[in-house]
Amino acid sequence: MAGLTNFAEDLVLDWLFTTGSATRPTSWYVGLYTVAPGEGGGGTEVSGGSYARVSATFTVSGTAPTTASNSAAVEFAEATGNWGTIVAAGIFDASTSGNLIAFASLTTSKSIDTGDVLRFNVGALDITLD
């Protein structure tokens, strides 16, 4: 993933530089975008055609850089309609609504039509802090 959102950056700074406690997410969901979001959110998340965010788990490894990667494949349901061209993915703290935590443009955009299934293999989603 390319970047943390302002929401995630605020959590990190609150945790590192105050005596207060930051409430961290306990669940993570992958969402897809036809228009990429930015640090402040936005973008256009896919909707309709049996689209729903997919639950994900992560492992963290390495130092300088440290990387969080999906520890299981993330597979979306078969599209029952045209989802459009997927240009970015995001990590959320809820299956609907919630907060966007991290996001990135896909290396290669992918058009999802009726009957298609989009899948990210293990380790395909990386969030790196360096």
N, CA, C and O atoms as a MOPAC input file, in Angstrom:
PM7 MOZYME 1SCF
protein

 N      0.85800 1    -1.16500 1     0.00000 1
 C      0.00000 1     0.00000 1     0.00000 1
 C      0.90800 1     1.23200 1     0.00000 1
 O      2.02300 1     1.19700 1     0.52000 1
 N      0.43000 1     2.28000 1    -0.56900 1
 C      1.27000 1     3.45300 1    -0.74500 1
 C      1.21300 1     4.44400 1     0.40400 1
 O      2.20400 1     5.12600 1     0.66300 1
 N      0.09100 1     4.55000 1     1.10300 1
 C      0.04500 1     5.60100 1     2.09300 1
 C     -0.94200 1     5.35100 1     3.21000 1
 O     -1.92700 1     4.63100 1     3.05300 1
 N     -0.65200 1     5.96500 1     4.34200 1
 C     -1.58800 1     5.98600 1     5.45500 1
 C     -2.48400 1     7.20200 1     5.29600 1
 O     -2.06100 1     8.22900 1     4.76500 1
 N     -3.69900 1     7.08500 1     5.74800 1
 C     -4.61600 1     8.21700 1     5.70700 1
 C     -4.34500 1     9.14100 1     6.88900 1
 O     -3.61600 1     8.78300 1     7.81400 1
 N     -4.93500 1    10.32500 1     6.84900 1
 C     -4.81800 1    11.26000 1     7.97500 1
 C     -5.32500 1    10.61800 1     9.26000 1
 O     -4.75100 1    10.83700 1    10.32700 1
 N     -6.39700 1     9.82500 1     9.17200 1
 C     -6.93700 1     9.12100 1    10.33500 1
 C     -5.86800 1     8.22700 1    10.96700 1
 O     -5.66500 1     8.27000 1    12.18100 1
 N     -5.18500 1     7.42000 1    10.15200 1
 C     -4.15800 1     6.51200 1    10.65800 1
 C     -2.95400 1     7.27700 1    11.19800 1
 O     -2.39300 1     6.90400 1    12.22800 1
 N     -2.55600 1     8.33900 1    10.51300 1
 C     -1.43100 1     9.15100 1    10.99300 1
 C     -1.73700 1     9.76100 1    12.35500 1
 O     -0.86600 1     9.82100 1    13.22200 1
 N     -2.97800 1    10.21400 1    12.54500 1
 C     -3.38200 1    10.76200 1    13.85400 1
 C     -3.28300 1     9.70200 1    14.94100 1
 O     -2.82700 1     9.98900 1    16.04800 1
 N     -3.71200 1     8.46800 1    14.63100 1
 C     -3.61000 1     7.38100 1    15.61400 1
 C     -2.15500 1     7.14400 1    16.02200 1
 O     -1.84700 1     7.01500 1    17.20700 1
 N     -1.28100 1     7.08900 1    15.04700 1
 C      0.14400 1     6.83800 1    15.32300 1
 C      0.73000 1     7.95100 1    16.18500 1
 O      1.40500 1     7.67900 1    17.17800 1
 N      0.47700 1     9.19000 1    15.81500 1
 C      1.03800 1    10.31300 1    16.58100 1
 C      0.46300 1    10.38700 1    17.99000 1
 O      1.19500 1    10.66800 1    18.93900 1
 N     -0.84000 1    10.13900 1    18.14000 1
 C     -1.43100 1    10.11500 1    19.48500 1
 C     -0.78200 1     9.04600 1    20.34400 1
 O     -0.49700 1     9.27800 1    21.51900 1
 N     -0.55000 1     7.88200 1    19.76900 1
 C      0.04600 1     6.78100 1    20.51900 1
 C      1.51000 1     7.07400 1    20.87200 1
 O      1.94000 1     6.78900 1    21.99000 1
 N      2.26600 1     7.63000 1    19.94500 1
 C      3.69000 1     7.86300 1    20.17700 1
 C      4.00100 1     9.07300 1    21.05500 1
 O      4.95000 1     9.04000 1    21.83900 1
 N      3.21500 1    10.13700 1    20.93100 1
 C      3.63200 1    11.39800 1    21.52500 1
 C      2.69600 1    11.98800 1    22.57400 1
 O      2.84700 1    13.15100 1    22.95000 1
 N      1.74200 1    11.21200 1    23.04400 1
 C      0.90800 1    11.67300 1    24.14800 1
 C      0.80700 1    10.55900 1    25.17100 1
 O      1.19000 1     9.41900 1    24.90700 1
 N      0.29300 1    10.89500 1    26.32900 1
 C      0.08000 1     9.86300 1    27.34900 1
 C     -1.31800 1     9.27800 1    27.23900 1
 O     -1.66200 1     8.34200 1    27.96100 1
 N     -2.12200 1     9.82600 1    26.34000 1
 C     -3.45200 1     9.26900 1    26.09600 1
 C     -3.33000 1     7.96000 1    25.33800 1
 O     -2.24800 1     7.58300 1    24.88900 1
 N     -4.44100 1     7.28100 1    25.20200 1
 C     -4.40800 1     6.02200 1    24.46900 1
 C     -5.14000 1     6.19600 1    23.14700 1
 O     -6.19900 1     6.81900 1    23.07900 1
 N     -4.56800 1     5.64700 1    22.12800 1
 C     -5.19500 1     5.65600 1    20.81100 1
 C     -5.94200 1     4.34200 1    20.65700 1
 O     -5.39700 1     3.27800 1    20.95200 1
 N     -7.16900 1     4.40600 1    20.20200 1
 C     -7.95000 1     3.18800 1    19.99200 1
 C     -7.63700 1     2.64900 1    18.60900 1
 O     -8.00600 1     3.23900 1    17.59300 1
 N     -6.95400 1     1.52500 1    18.59000 1
 C     -6.55000 1     0.95500 1    17.31300 1
 C     -7.63000 1     0.02900 1    16.77900 1
 O     -8.41500 1    -0.52200 1    17.55100 1
 N     -7.67500 1    -0.14400 1    15.46500 1
 C     -8.64300 1    -1.07500 1    14.87700 1
 C     -8.36800 1    -2.50700 1    15.33800 1
 O     -7.23100 1    -2.86100 1    15.64900 1
 N     -9.39900 1    -3.30600 1    15.37700 1
 C     -9.25200 1    -4.72400 1    15.71900 1
 C     -9.69100 1    -5.63100 1    14.57800 1
 O     -9.54500 1    -6.85100 1    14.65700 1
 N    -10.22300 1    -5.04100 1    13.52700 1
 C    -10.61400 1    -5.77700 1    12.32100 1
 C    -10.21400 1    -4.94500 1    11.11000 1
 O    -10.20600 1    -3.71500 1    11.16000 1
 N     -9.88100 1    -5.63700 1    10.02000 1
 C     -9.45000 1    -4.95200 1     8.81200 1
 C    -10.19400 1    -5.52200 1     7.61500 1
 O    -10.42500 1    -6.72700 1     7.52200 1
 N    -10.56600 1    -4.63000 1     6.69800 1
 C    -11.31900 1    -5.01500 1     5.51000 1
 C    -10.71300 1    -4.33500 1     4.29600 1
 O    -10.32000 1    -3.17000 1     4.35900 1
 N    -10.63700 1    -5.06300 1     3.19200 1
 C    -10.10400 1    -4.51700 1     1.95100 1
 C    -11.27000 1    -4.02900 1     1.09100 1
 O    -12.25000 1    -4.74300 1     0.87900 1
 N    -11.13900 1    -2.80700 1     0.60500 1
 C    -12.12400 1    -2.22300 1    -0.29400 1
 C    -11.47100 1    -1.88500 1    -1.62100 1
 O    -10.24900 1    -1.75600 1    -1.70200 1
 N    -12.27700 1    -1.74100 1    -2.65500 1
 C    -11.78600 1    -1.46800 1    -4.00200 1
 C    -12.31600 1    -0.13200 1    -4.50000 1
 O    -13.42700 1     0.27400 1    -4.15800 1
 N    -11.51700 1     0.54100 1    -5.30500 1
 C    -11.86400 1     1.87500 1    -5.81100 1
 C    -11.76900 1     1.95200 1    -7.32500 1
 O    -10.88500 1     1.36200 1    -7.94600 1
 N    -12.72100 1     2.70800 1    -7.91000 1
 C    -12.63500 1     3.04600 1    -9.33000 1
 C    -12.01300 1     4.43000 1    -9.51400 1
 O    -11.54500 1     4.76100 1   -10.60300 1
 N    -12.00800 1     5.23300 1    -8.45700 1
 C    -11.27400 1     6.49900 1    -8.39100 1
 C    -10.51000 1     6.44900 1    -7.07700 1
 O    -11.11400 1     6.28700 1    -6.01700 1
 N     -9.19100 1     6.58500 1    -7.13100 1
 C     -8.34200 1     6.41400 1    -5.95200 1
 C     -8.61000 1     7.47300 1    -4.88100 1
 O     -8.86600 1     8.63500 1    -5.19600 1
 N     -8.54900 1     7.05800 1    -3.60800 1
 C     -8.65600 1     8.02000 1    -2.51100 1
 C     -7.31000 1     8.68900 1    -2.26700 1
 O     -6.31700 1     8.36100 1    -2.91700 1
 N     -7.28400 1     9.61700 1    -1.33800 1
 C     -6.04500 1    10.25500 1    -0.91000 1
 C     -5.94600 1    10.19800 1     0.60600 1
 O     -6.73000 1     9.50600 1     1.25500 1
 N     -4.99800 1    10.91500 1     1.16700 1
 C     -4.80200 1    10.90200 1     2.62400 1
 C     -6.04900 1    11.32900 1     3.38400 1
 O     -6.29200 1    10.86000 1     4.49600 1
 N     -6.83500 1    12.21200 1     2.79200 1
 C     -8.05700 1    12.68400 1     3.43400 1
 C     -9.26800 1    11.82600 1     3.12800 1
 O    -10.38500 1    12.18900 1     3.49400 1
 N     -9.07200 1    10.68600 1     2.46100 1
 C    -10.18300 1     9.81500 1     2.08600 1
 C    -10.63500 1    10.11300 1     0.68300 1
 O     -9.81700 1    10.31600 1    -0.21400 1
 N    -11.95500 1    10.13900 1     0.48700 1
 C    -12.49900 1    10.41600 1    -0.83600 1
 C    -12.36300 1     9.22600 1    -1.75300 1
 O    -12.36600 1     8.08200 1    -1.29800 1
 N    -12.24500 1     9.48300 1    -3.02900 1
 C    -12.21700 1     8.42000 1    -4.01300 1
 C    -13.61700 1     7.88800 1    -4.24700 1
 O    -14.57900 1     8.37000 1    -3.64800 1
 N    -13.73400 1     6.90200 1    -5.11200 1
 C    -15.01500 1     6.27000 1    -5.38900 1
 C    -14.88800 1     4.77600 1    -5.16400 1
 O    -14.26300 1     4.06900 1    -5.95400 1
 N    -15.49300 1     4.29500 1    -4.06700 1
 C    -15.47700 1     2.86700 1    -3.77400 1
 C    -16.51300 1     2.17900 1    -4.65500 1
 O    -17.56100 1     2.74800 1    -4.96100 1
 N    -16.20700 1     0.95500 1    -5.05800 1
 C    -17.12700 1     0.15900 1    -5.86900 1
 C    -18.42800 1    -0.02800 1    -5.09600 1
 O    -18.42200 1    -0.09500 1    -3.86700 1
 N    -19.53800 1    -0.11300 1    -5.81800 1
 C    -20.82100 1    -0.43600 1    -5.19000 1
 C    -21.65500 1    -1.24200 1    -6.18000 1
 O    -21.46800 1    -1.14300 1    -7.39300 1
 N    -22.57200 1    -2.03500 1    -5.64800 1
 C    -23.46400 1    -2.83100 1    -6.48100 1
 C    -22.79700 1    -4.07400 1    -7.03400 1
 O    -21.60000 1    -4.28500 1    -6.83700 1
 N    -23.57400 1    -4.89800 1    -7.72700 1
 C    -23.03600 1    -6.08700 1    -8.39100 1
 C    -22.43400 1    -7.09500 1    -7.44400 1
 O    -21.46700 1    -7.76800 1    -7.80100 1
 N    -22.99100 1    -7.22500 1    -6.21300 1
 C    -22.51800 1    -8.14600 1    -5.16600 1
 C    -21.18000 1    -7.74000 1    -4.56200 1
 O    -20.50900 1    -8.56000 1    -3.93600 1
 N    -20.78600 1    -6.48200 1    -4.74400 1
 C    -19.54200 1    -6.00500 1    -4.14300 1
 C    -19.70700 1    -5.84100 1    -2.63200 1
 O    -20.72200 1    -5.32900 1    -2.16100 1
 N    -18.72200 1    -6.27100 1    -1.90100 1
 C    -18.63400 1    -6.03000 1    -0.45500 1
 C    -17.16100 1    -6.08400 1    -0.07500 1
 O    -16.38700 1    -6.84500 1    -0.65800 1
 N    -16.78200 1    -5.27600 1     0.90200 1
 C    -15.40800 1    -5.35400 1     1.41500 1
 C    -15.15700 1    -6.75100 1     1.96400 1
 O    -16.07900 1    -7.44000 1     2.40000 1
 N    -13.88400 1    -7.15800 1     1.93300 1
 C    -13.50000 1    -8.49400 1     2.37200 1
 C    -12.58500 1    -8.38700 1     3.58100 1
 O    -11.65200 1    -7.58400 1     3.60000 1
 N    -12.86200 1    -9.20300 1     4.58500 1
 C    -12.04700 1    -9.24900 1     5.79500 1
 C    -10.62300 1    -9.68800 1     5.45800 1
 O    -10.40900 1   -10.52800 1     4.58400 1
 N     -9.65800 1    -9.10700 1     6.16200 1
 C     -8.25500 1    -9.44800 1     5.92000 1
 C     -7.50200 1    -9.55200 1     7.23700 1
 O     -7.87200 1    -8.92100 1     8.22800 1
 N     -6.44700 1   -10.34800 1     7.24000 1
 C     -5.53100 1   -10.44000 1     8.37200 1
 C     -4.13300 1   -10.11400 1     7.87100 1
 O     -3.82000 1   -10.29800 1     6.69500 1
 N     -3.29800 1    -9.62800 1     8.78300 1
 C     -1.96200 1    -9.18200 1     8.40000 1
 C     -0.91700 1    -9.73300 1     9.35500 1
 O     -1.19500 1    -9.98600 1    10.52700 1
 N      0.29700 1    -9.91500 1     8.83100 1
 C      1.46800 1   -10.20800 1     9.64700 1
 C      2.46200 1    -9.08400 1     9.41000 1
 O      2.48000 1    -8.47200 1     8.34200 1
 N      3.28600 1    -8.81700 1    10.41200 1
 C      4.27900 1    -7.74600 1    10.31900 1
 C      5.65900 1    -8.37400 1    10.43400 1
 O      5.90300 1    -9.20400 1    11.31000 1
 N      6.55500 1    -7.97300 1     9.54800 1
 C      7.91000 1    -8.52300 1     9.57700 1
 C      8.91000 1    -7.49300 1     9.07900 1
 O      8.55400 1    -6.48700 1     8.46500 1
 N     10.17100 1    -7.78100 1     9.36600 1
 C     11.25900 1    -6.94300 1     8.88300 1
 C     11.51600 1    -5.73100 1     9.74900 1
 O     10.71400 1    -5.37300 1    10.61100 1
 N     12.64000 1    -5.11600 1     9.50100 1
 C     12.98800 1    -3.84600 1    10.12300 1
 C     13.66600 1    -2.98900 1     9.07200 1
 O     14.46200 1    -3.47200 1     8.26700 1
 N     13.34200 1    -1.73000 1     9.09600 1
 C     13.93700 1    -0.74000 1     8.19900 1
 C     14.03100 1    -1.20300 1     6.75000 1
 O     15.14900 1    -1.26100 1     6.23900 1
 N     12.97100 1    -1.53100 1     6.05900 1
 C     11.60300 1    -1.20000 1     6.42600 1
 C     10.86400 1    -2.35200 1     7.12300 1
 O     11.22700 1    -3.52100 1     6.99800 1
 N      9.83800 1    -1.97800 1     7.84500 1
 C      8.91200 1    -2.93200 1     8.43100 1
 C      7.68000 1    -2.97300 1     7.53500 1
 O      7.17300 1    -1.93500 1     7.11100 1
 N      7.20800 1    -4.17700 1     7.25300 1
 C      6.09600 1    -4.33400 1     6.32500 1
 C      4.99800 1    -5.19600 1     6.92500 1
 O      5.26600 1    -6.26000 1     7.48500 1
 N      3.76100 1    -4.72900 1     6.80500 1
 C      2.59000 1    -5.54000 1     7.13400 1
 C      2.05900 1    -6.08000 1     5.80500 1
 O      1.85200 1    -5.32000 1     4.86000 1
 N      1.84000 1    -7.39000 1     5.73800 1
 C      1.34300 1    -8.03400 1     4.51200 1
 C      0.15400 1    -8.90800 1     4.83700 1
 O      0.06200 1    -9.46600 1     5.93100 1
 N     -0.76800 1    -9.02900 1     3.87600 1
 C     -1.91300 1    -9.90500 1     4.11500 1
 C     -1.43100 1   -11.34300 1     4.28600 1
 O     -0.66700 1   -11.85900 1     3.47000 1
 N     -1.89800 1   -11.98300 1     5.37100 1
 C     -1.43500 1   -13.32500 1     5.71800 1
 C     -2.30700 1   -14.43000 1     5.13400 1
 O     -1.98600 1   -15.61000 1     5.27400 1
 N     -3.39900 1   -14.06100 1     4.48600 1
 C     -4.26700 1   -15.01000 1     3.78800 1
 C     -4.74100 1   -14.32900 1     2.50800 1
 O     -4.75400 1   -13.10200 1     2.41000 1
 N     -5.12100 1   -15.12900 1     1.54700 1
 C     -5.63900 1   -14.56000 1     0.30000 1
 C     -6.89900 1   -13.74600 1     0.59600 1
 O     -7.67400 1   -14.08600 1     1.48900 1
 N     -7.08800 1   -12.68100 1    -0.15900 1
 C     -8.27600 1   -11.83300 1    -0.05700 1
 C     -9.02800 1   -11.98400 1    -1.37100 1
 O     -8.57000 1   -11.52600 1    -2.41800 1
 N    -10.19500 1   -12.63500 1    -1.30300 1
 C    -10.95200 1   -12.90900 1    -2.52000 1
 C    -12.34400 1   -12.30700 1    -2.42000 1
 O    -13.07900 1   -12.57200 1    -1.46800 1
 N    -12.69500 1   -11.50600 1    -3.39600 1
 C    -14.00400 1   -10.87600 1    -3.45900 1
 C    -15.00100 1   -11.83400 1    -4.10300 1
 O    -14.62100 1   -12.71900 1    -4.87000 1
 N    -16.27500 1   -11.64900 1    -3.78300 1
 C    -17.33200 1   -12.46600 1    -4.38200 1
 C    -17.38100 1   -12.23400 1    -5.88700 1
 O    -16.93300 1   -11.20100 1    -6.38500 1
 N    -17.92600 1   -13.20200 1    -6.59300 1
 C    -18.09600 1   -13.06100 1    -8.04600 1
 C    -18.98700 1   -11.85900 1    -8.33500 1
 O    -20.05700 1   -11.70700 1    -7.74600 1
 N    -18.53800 1   -11.02500 1    -9.23400 1
 C    -19.30200 1    -9.83000 1    -9.59600 1
 C    -20.57200 1   -10.23500 1   -10.34300 1
 O    -20.52500 1   -10.99900 1   -11.30700 1
 N    -21.70500 1    -9.70900 1    -9.88000 1
 C    -22.97500 1    -9.97400 1   -10.57200 1
 C    -23.35100 1    -8.79700 1   -11.46900 1
 O    -24.44500 1    -8.76000 1   -12.03300 1
 N    -22.45500 1    -7.86000 1   -11.59300 1
 C    -22.61500 1    -6.70300 1   -12.46200 1
 C    -21.24500 1    -6.12000 1   -12.73500 1
 O    -20.25300 1    -6.56300 1   -12.15500 1
 N    -21.18100 1    -5.15100 1   -13.59500 1
 C    -19.91800 1    -4.50700 1   -13.94200 1
 C    -19.48100 1    -3.60400 1   -12.79100 1
 O    -20.21100 1    -2.68400 1   -12.42000 1
 N    -18.30800 1    -3.85200 1   -12.22400 1
 C    -17.76800 1    -3.01900 1   -11.13400 1
 C    -16.95700 1    -1.85300 1   -11.69200 1
 O    -16.63800 1    -0.92500 1   -10.95000 1
 N    -16.62200 1    -1.87600 1   -12.95200 1
 C    -15.79600 1    -0.83500 1   -13.54200 1
 C    -14.33300 1    -1.21400 1   -13.49900 1
 O    -13.98800 1    -2.37600 1   -13.28100 1
 N    -13.48100 1    -0.24100 1   -13.70400 1
 C    -12.03500 1    -0.46500 1   -13.68100 1
 C    -11.51200 1    -0.14300 1   -12.29000 1
 O    -11.61300 1     0.99100 1   -11.82000 1
 N    -10.95300 1    -1.15000 1   -11.64300 1
 C    -10.42200 1    -1.00200 1   -10.29300 1
 C     -9.02200 1    -0.40900 1   -10.40300 1
 O     -8.14500 1    -0.98400 1   -11.04700 1
 N     -8.81800 1     0.75100 1    -9.76500 1
 C     -7.53400 1     1.44500 1    -9.86100 1
 C     -6.78700 1     1.48700 1    -8.53300 1
 O     -5.58900 1     1.76800 1    -8.50400 1
 N     -7.49800 1     1.20400 1    -7.41600 1
 C     -6.86200 1     1.30400 1    -6.09400 1
 C     -7.56300 1     0.37500 1    -5.10600 1
 O     -8.68900 1    -0.06900 1    -5.32800 1
 N     -6.86200 1     0.09900 1    -4.01100 1
 C     -7.41900 1    -0.67700 1    -2.90700 1
 C     -7.17500 1     0.09200 1    -1.61700 1
 O     -6.23700 1     0.88300 1    -1.51400 1
 N     -8.03200 1    -0.15500 1    -0.64100 1
 C     -7.89000 1     0.50000 1     0.65400 1
 C     -8.13800 1    -0.49100 1     1.77600 1
 O     -8.83400 1    -1.49000 1     1.59800 1
 N     -7.56300 1    -0.20300 1     2.92900 1
 C     -7.78200 1    -1.00500 1     4.13100 1
 C     -8.64800 1    -0.18700 1     5.07300 1
 O     -8.30800 1     0.94600 1     5.41200 1
 N     -9.77100 1    -0.76300 1     5.49700 1
 C    -10.73400 1    -0.11200 1     6.37700 1
 C    -10.79000 1    -0.82600 1     7.72600 1
 O    -10.30600 1    -1.94800 1     7.87300 1
 N    -11.39100 1    -0.14700 1     8.71100 1
 C    -11.58800 1    -0.75800 1    10.02600 1
 C    -13.01300 1    -1.28600 1    10.21600 1
 O    -13.38800 1    -1.65300 1    11.33000 1
 N    -13.80600 1    -1.32700 1     9.15000 1
 C    -15.17600 1    -1.83300 1     9.22200 1
 C    -15.60400 1    -2.36100 1     7.86000 1
 O    -15.06600 1    -1.95900 1     6.82900 1
 N    -16.57100 1    -3.26200 1     7.86900 1
 C    -17.05200 1    -3.85500 1     6.61900 1
 C    -17.90700 1    -2.87300 1     5.81900 1
 O    -18.00500 1    -2.99400 1     4.59800 1
 N    -18.52400 1    -1.90800 1     6.48800 1
 C    -19.23500 1    -0.81200 1     5.82900 1
 C    -18.92500 1     0.45400 1     6.60700 1
 O    -18.62800 1     0.39200 1     7.80000 1
 N    -18.99100 1     1.57600 1     5.95900 1
 C    -18.64300 1     2.86000 1     6.58800 1
 C    -17.26500 1     2.74300 1     7.21200 1
 O    -16.32800 1     2.31300 1     6.53900 1
 N    -17.11000 1     3.11300 1     8.48000 1
 C    -15.81600 1     2.99900 1     9.14400 1
 C    -14.80100 1     3.99200 1     8.62300 1
 O    -15.14700 1     4.97700 1     7.97100 1
 N    -13.53600 1     3.71600 1     8.92300 1
 C    -12.43400 1     4.60800 1     8.58000 1
 C    -11.47800 1     3.94300 1     7.60600 1
 O    -11.10800 1     2.78200 1     7.78000 1
 N    -11.08400 1     4.67800 1     6.58900 1
 C    -10.03600 1     4.23900 1     5.67800 1
 C     -8.70700 1     4.43500 1     6.40100 1
 O     -8.42800 1     5.52400 1     6.90100 1
 N     -7.89000 1     3.39000 1     6.45600 1
 C     -6.62200 1     3.42000 1     7.19200 1
 C     -5.43300 1     3.60400 1     6.25500 1
 O     -4.56500 1     4.44100 1     6.50100 1
 N     -5.39700 1     2.82200 1     5.18600 1
 C     -4.29100 1     2.86300 1     4.23400 1
 C     -4.85000 1     2.63000 1     2.83600 1
 O     -5.93200 1     2.06500 1     2.67600 1
 N     -4.10500 1     3.06900 1     1.82700 1
 C     -4.58400 1     2.96300 1     0.45200 1
 C     -3.40900 1     2.94000 1    -0.50400 1
 O     -2.30500 1     3.36400 1    -0.16200 1
 N     -3.65700 1     2.44000 1    -1.70700 1
 C     -2.63900 1     2.48600 1    -2.76100 1
 C     -3.28900 1     2.23300 1    -4.10500 1
 O     -4.31400 1     1.55800 1    -4.20400 1
 N     -2.68400 1     2.78100 1    -5.12500 1
 C     -3.09800 1     2.46100 1    -6.48500 1
 C     -2.58700 1     1.06900 1    -6.82200 1
 O     -1.52200 1     0.66400 1    -6.35600 1
 N     -3.34300 1     0.34100 1    -7.63000 1
 C     -2.89400 1    -0.96500 1    -8.08600 1
 C     -1.76100 1    -0.78600 1    -9.08700 1
 O     -1.72500 1     0.20700 1    -9.81400 1
 N     -0.85500 1    -1.72300 1    -9.12900 1
 C      0.22300 1    -1.68600 1   -10.10600 1
 C     -0.35200 1    -1.68500 1   -11.52100 1
 O      0.12500 1    -0.96900 1   -12.40100 1
 N     -1.37800 1    -2.49800 1   -11.71800 1
 C     -2.07900 1    -2.56700 1   -12.99700 1
 C     -3.57500 1    -2.49700 1   -12.72300 1
 O     -4.10200 1    -3.31400 1   -11.96700 1
 N     -4.26200 1    -1.53900 1   -13.32300 1
 C     -5.71300 1    -1.44200 1   -13.16300 1
 C     -6.36700 1    -2.70300 1   -13.71300 1
 O     -5.83300 1    -3.35500 1   -14.61100 1
 N     -7.53800 1    -3.03700 1   -13.15600 1
 C     -8.21400 1    -4.27500 1   -13.55400 1
 C     -9.69300 1    -4.00700 1   -13.76400 1
 O    -10.37800 1    -3.55300 1   -12.84700 1
 N    -10.19300 1    -4.28200 1   -14.96300 1
 C    -11.61400 1    -4.14500 1   -15.26300 1
 C    -12.34000 1    -5.38100 1   -14.73400 1
 O    -11.96800 1    -6.51100 1   -15.05100 1
 N    -13.38500 1    -5.15700 1   -13.92300 1
 C    -14.15500 1    -6.26300 1   -13.36300 1
 C    -15.55800 1    -6.22600 1   -13.97100 1
 O    -16.31600 1    -5.27900 1   -13.76400 1
 N    -15.88100 1    -7.26900 1   -14.71900 1
 C    -17.17600 1    -7.39600 1   -15.37400 1
 C    -17.96800 1    -8.52600 1   -14.71600 1
 O    -17.43700 1    -9.25800 1   -13.88100 1
 N    -19.21600 1    -8.66000 1   -15.08700 1
 C    -20.06700 1    -9.72700 1   -14.56000 1
 C    -19.36300 1   -11.07600 1   -14.69300 1
 O    -18.85800 1   -11.42700 1   -15.75900 1
 N    -19.33900 1   -11.83000 1   -13.58200 1
 C    -18.71500 1   -13.15300 1   -13.57200 1
 C    -17.25700 1   -13.16200 1   -13.15900 1
 O    -16.69800 1   -14.23200 1   -12.92000 1
 N    -16.62400 1   -11.99900 1   -13.06800 1
 C    -15.21100 1   -11.92500 1   -12.67400 1
 C    -15.06000 1   -12.03500 1   -11.15700 1
 O    -15.95900 1   -11.67300 1   -10.39800 1
 N    -13.91200 1   -12.53800 1   -10.73900 1
 C    -13.54500 1   -12.61600 1    -9.32200 1
 C    -12.18000 1   -11.95500 1    -9.16500 1
 O    -11.23400 1   -12.29800 1    -9.87400 1
 N    -12.07900 1   -11.01500 1    -8.24300 1
 C    -10.79300 1   -10.36200 1    -7.97800 1
 C    -10.19500 1   -10.97800 1    -6.72200 1
 O    -10.87000 1   -11.12300 1    -5.70300 1
 N     -8.90900 1   -11.34100 1    -6.80800 1
 C     -8.23400 1   -12.01400 1    -5.69600 1
 C     -6.84100 1   -11.44000 1    -5.52700 1
 O     -6.09900 1   -11.26000 1    -6.49300 1
 N     -6.50100 1   -11.15300 1    -4.26100 1
 C     -5.13300 1   -10.77600 1    -3.90800 1
 C     -4.51300 1   -11.96900 1    -3.20000 1
 O     -5.01400 1   -12.40400 1    -2.16300 1
 N     -3.43000 1   -12.50300 1    -3.74800 1
 C     -2.75300 1   -13.63700 1    -3.12900 1
 C     -2.10500 1   -13.23000 1    -1.81800 1
 O     -1.96600 1   -12.04100 1    -1.53200 1
 N     -1.71100 1   -14.20900 1    -1.02700 1
 C     -0.99700 1   -13.96500 1     0.22500 1
 C      0.21700 1   -13.08500 1    -0.06400 1
 O      0.98200 1   -13.35800 1    -0.98900 1
 N      0.38700 1   -12.02800 1     0.73200 1
 C      1.53300 1   -11.14300 1     0.58800 1
 C      1.41700 1   -10.12100 1    -0.51900 1
 O      2.36400 1    -9.37200 1    -0.75500 1
 N      0.28200 1   -10.06200 1    -1.21200 1
 C      0.12700 1    -9.11600 1    -2.32500 1
 C     -0.18900 1    -7.70000 1    -1.83600 1
 O      0.06900 1    -6.72700 1    -2.54500 1
 N     -0.74100 1    -7.58500 1    -0.63700 1
 C     -1.06600 1    -6.27700 1    -0.07100 1
 C     -0.01800 1    -5.94200 1     0.98700 1
 O      0.01200 1    -6.56200 1     2.05000 1
 N      0.82700 1    -4.97900 1     0.70300 1
 C      1.91600 1    -4.60400 1     1.60800 1
 C      1.76100 1    -3.17300 1     2.08300 1
 O      1.48900 1    -2.27000 1     1.29200 1
 N      1.93400 1    -2.97500 1     3.36300 1
 C      1.96600 1    -1.63800 1     3.95600 1
 C      3.34600 1    -1.50600 1     4.58800 1
 O      3.67500 1    -2.23200 1     5.52600 1
 N      4.14200 1    -0.59300 1     4.08100 1
 C      5.53400 1    -0.47200 1     4.52300 1
 C      5.77000 1     0.90200 1     5.13100 1
 O      5.37500 1     1.92400 1     4.57000 1
 N      6.42500 1     0.90600 1     6.29600 1
 C      6.87700 1     2.13700 1     6.92100 1
 C      8.38700 1     2.11400 1     6.90000 1
 O      9.00300 1     1.14800 1     7.35100 1
 N      8.98300 1     3.16100 1     6.38500 1
 C     10.43000 1     3.19300 1     6.24900 1
 C     10.96900 1     4.48200 1     6.80700 1
 O     12.18000 1     4.70600 1     6.78600 1

